[in-house]
Amino acid sequence: MSTNTIPPSTTPGSALPISRVGRFYLTEKIGKGSNGSVFLGHDPVIDRDVAIKILIASGGASDKRQREQQFINEARAAGRLSHPNIVTIYDASSEGGTTFIAMEFLQGQDLRHLLAAGSQFDIIETANIIRRIADALAYAHTHGVIHRDIKPANIFILPNKQPKVVDFGIARSPNRILDESGQPEPTLFNTNILGTPNYMSPEQAGGKPVSAQTDIYSLGAVMYEMLTRQKPFQTEEINKLLHQIIHKIPKAPSDIAPNVPASLSRIVMKAMQKNPAERYQNAAEMSLALQKFLARDKKLKRNRSRPENHSASAQQNPNGKPSFSWISWSAIAIAALLVLISLFR
């Protein structure tokens, strides 16, 4: 959450709805999340800036309860995680009718805005960013948390190109709030679908149970867009889009953008396999594939930077001085032998 992410919704000096939540002071509105407004705040105890997400719970009692449960779930899911590529949650509470989450204040922009603004990520930058997100997801998955809504808007890019996964609002976690039926409360998108359509997995699009492979598919879809500058499926019609996600195989990134190495394209396509069993079986496996790609690229560049070998007659010895080849020494030896023969005639 950053002032650079979304233009502030309030002008300087404009009144805030409240000036303080918990121990945190609010200074300005800086954006809006999936189910709440985000404010720049200050923690007087630690003396640091924080981002304060305050729940907006409009509508009827049932809708309000659902949003409160989703909001608390975000705090519980992300709050139990501590990873350099996951936004840090500092506090969450409900006081005086205000429910809020205090989290790490991030400088930079989310990937959605960067892509929309025409920002270019080269092959290596893309592989590095996705590898770090895969590491973050691997960590989350080992702690029982599945994000379920990986998309550019939920990937924050710091000025040093370090990514942070944010917004665990529809994450599935072991201590998720349950509804009255005893089942995890779902976050609805359109027709009872979890997630964002362009990046959701086939199992999400079909309303089937999700697993860690769901996040892997979505991460592959994000990588696809970063490499090709287009989404895997282009239609704007929701029903047609869902059908394509479930049944259609997109073109490989290397077929759209010739500069994309075939080996990197294969990583994307493996992550986006329709059958979860055919994808990377965990995010750590996907991260390892990207690490190997980056290592090969680094080795190739190192080999290319080495000076070309000189011909045998111009070989250099370890001290950098010209040295004779075995052919030169043979010629000298033959000449010396001829001289000796002529002397004894």
C-alpha positions, 0 to 999 in steps of 0.5 A: 500500500503506497501513495504511489499506488493509487492517487489519494482520494482526498485533497491535502487538508480535507477531513478524514472520517476518523483521525485515529484507530487503535494506537495508529494516527491517520494522515491521508487516504491513499487508496482503496482495497478489495473491501476497504479504504487504505490510509497512510498512518503512523505508529507512535510506539514504533515511530514508523509509517504504516498502511491502515486498511479500514473495512467498508461494510455497506449493505444489509446485515448479511452482506456486512457480516460476510465482509467482516468475516472476509476482512478478518480472514485477510488479517488472519491469513497474512498475519501468520506469515513472515516472508520478505516477499509477503506484506507484513501485518502489524495489527488488526482489531475492531474498536468503536465500530471500526474494523481495521488492519495495520500493515507494512507501508510499501513504496512503489506501485502494484504490477497492474498499474505498472503494466497499464502504464506501459512499464517494460520488464525484460526477460531476466527481471520477469523471471526474477520477480516471478521466482520471488513470488513463487518462493513467497507462495511456497512459504505460504502453502507450507503454512496452510495458506492458499492465496486464491487471487494471485493477479497483477493488482495483488503483486506490489513492486518496490523501487528495487524490483522486489515484489510483495504479495498483498491482499489475502482477502479470499485466502484459504487458511486453517483458522479461517472464519466459518459461516453459520453452516460451518463452512468457510465463508466464500468471497463471491465474484459475479456468479459464485466464482472466487478470484479474478477471471483473467488469472483464475485457474480452470478449477476455480472457473469450474467451481471446483475445490482449489489447492496450492496448484491454483496459485501456481496457475494464476502465477503462470498467467501473470508471468504470461502477461509480463512476457507477452504484454497480453492476457492468456485469453482476450475475450471480455465476455465472462461466460466465454472467458470461463469456457476458454480458461477451462477448455482452451490452451493459450498460445505459448509465450514464445509464439507471441513474443519471439524474444522469449526463450523456449525454456522460459515459455515452457515454464509458463505453459507447465504452470498453466496446465489445465490439469493441476496434476500436470502443473508444478506440484508445488511453488518451490518446484516452479521457483527451482525451474526459474532459478535454473533458467537464470543460472543458465542465462548467467553462465551463457553471458559469462561464456560470451564475455570471455575473449576469443581464443587466438591462433596457435602461433599467437598463443599466450602463456600464463604470464601474458607473453607470446609462446611458441607452439609445438610446431614452432619448436619442431621447426627449430629442432629440424633446422638445428639438426640440418646445421649439425649434419652439414658440419660433419660432412 
